[in-house]
């Protein structure tokens, strides 16, 4: 999904956009940065799914749904994802926020 319209289809709930930074190429460092950003707006955010557009990797990596939407979106949406953290144009992380802060 390279078009801007496709990227809009990959947003669930509130969107937080972070700039790409050196060191965030790897999943683990990007995941930590995304969770820190999610924790700024809600208590105890739960990561439900993710996508690395640059490497075309995602989790869950199995098929689900009707194939009209990508499996990571179907999985996260079905579990109540209400926050997306995007890091640059590469990473998308989908969280369920239990309680909003403040």
C-alpha positions as CSV (number, residue, x, y, z in Angstrom):
1,X,0.0,0.0,0.0
2,X,2.1,2.8,-1.2
3,X,-0.6,5.5,-2.0
4,X,-1.7,8.0,0.5
5,X,-5.2,6.6,0.3
6,X,-3.8,3.2,1.2
7,X,-2.0,4.6,4.1
8,X,-5.2,6.2,5.4
9,X,-6.8,2.8,5.2
10,X,-4.1,1.6,7.6
11,X,-5.0,4.0,10.4
12,X,-7.1,2.8,13.3
13,X,-8.4,5.3,15.8
14,X,-6.2,8.2,16.9
15,X,-2.9,8.7,14.9
16,X,0.4,9.7,16.4
17,X,3.1,10.5,13.8
18,X,6.8,10.3,14.8
19,X,9.7,11.3,12.6
20,X,12.1,8.7,11.4
21,X,15.3,8.7,13.4
22,X,18.6,6.8,13.2
23,X,18.3,3.6,15.2
24,X,14.6,3.0,14.5
25,X,15.3,0.7,11.5
26,X,15.0,-2.4,13.6
27,X,11.7,-3.6,14.9
28,X,12.6,-3.7,18.7
29,X,13.8,-0.1,18.8
30,X,10.8,1.1,16.7
31,X,8.4,-0.8,18.9
32,X,9.8,0.7,22.1
33,X,9.6,4.2,20.6
34,X,6.0,3.6,19.5
35,X,5.0,2.3,22.9
36,X,6.5,5.3,24.6
37,X,4.5,7.6,22.3
38,X,1.3,5.6,23.0
39,X,1.9,5.8,26.8
40,X,1.8,9.6,26.5
41,X,-1.8,9.5,25.6
42,X,-3.1,6.4,27.4
43,X,-2.4,4.2,30.4
44,X,-1.0,0.7,29.7
45,X,-1.2,0.6,25.8
46,X,-1.4,-2.9,24.4
47,X,0.3,-3.6,21.1
48,X,-2.0,-5.6,18.9
49,X,-0.4,-5.6,15.5
50,X,2.4,-3.9,13.4
51,X,3.6,-3.4,9.9
52,X,7.1,-2.6,8.4
53,X,6.3,-1.2,5.0
54,X,10.0,-1.1,4.0
55,X,10.5,-4.8,4.5
56,X,6.9,-5.8,3.8
57,X,6.7,-7.6,7.1
58,X,3.8,-7.6,9.6
59,X,2.2,-9.4,12.5
60,X,0.0,-11.3,12.6
61,X,1.6,-12.9,9.6
62,X,-1.3,-15.3,8.8
63,X,-4.3,-14.7,6.7
64,X,-7.5,-13.6,8.4
65,X,-10.6,-11.8,7.3
66,X,-12.0,-11.5,3.8
67,X,-8.8,-10.3,2.0
68,X,-10.4,-6.9,1.4
69,X,-8.3,-5.5,4.2
70,X,-4.7,-6.5,5.2
71,X,-4.5,-9.2,8.0
72,X,-2.8,-6.9,10.5
73,X,-5.6,-4.4,10.1
74,X,-8.4,-7.1,10.4
75,X,-6.7,-8.5,13.6
76,X,-6.1,-5.2,15.3
77,X,-9.6,-3.8,14.4
78,X,-11.3,-6.9,15.7
79,X,-9.5,-6.5,19.0
80,X,-10.5,-2.9,19.4
81,X,-7.4,-1.0,18.2
82,X,-8.0,2.7,18.8
83,X,-4.5,4.2,18.4
84,X,-2.0,4.0,15.5
85,X,1.6,5.1,15.9
86,X,3.3,5.8,12.6
87,X,7.1,6.2,12.5
88,X,8.0,7.9,9.2
89,X,6.7,6.1,6.2
90,X,8.0,2.7,7.4
91,X,6.5,1.6,10.7
92,X,2.8,1.3,11.7
93,X,2.0,0.1,15.3
94,X,-1.6,-0.6,16.4
95,X,-2.5,-0.3,20.1
96,X,-5.5,-0.7,22.3
97,X,-5.6,2.0,24.8
98,X,-7.5,1.1,28.0
99,X,-7.7,4.5,29.6
100,X,-6.8,7.9,28.2
101,X,-4.6,10.1,30.2
102,X,-5.5,13.5,31.6
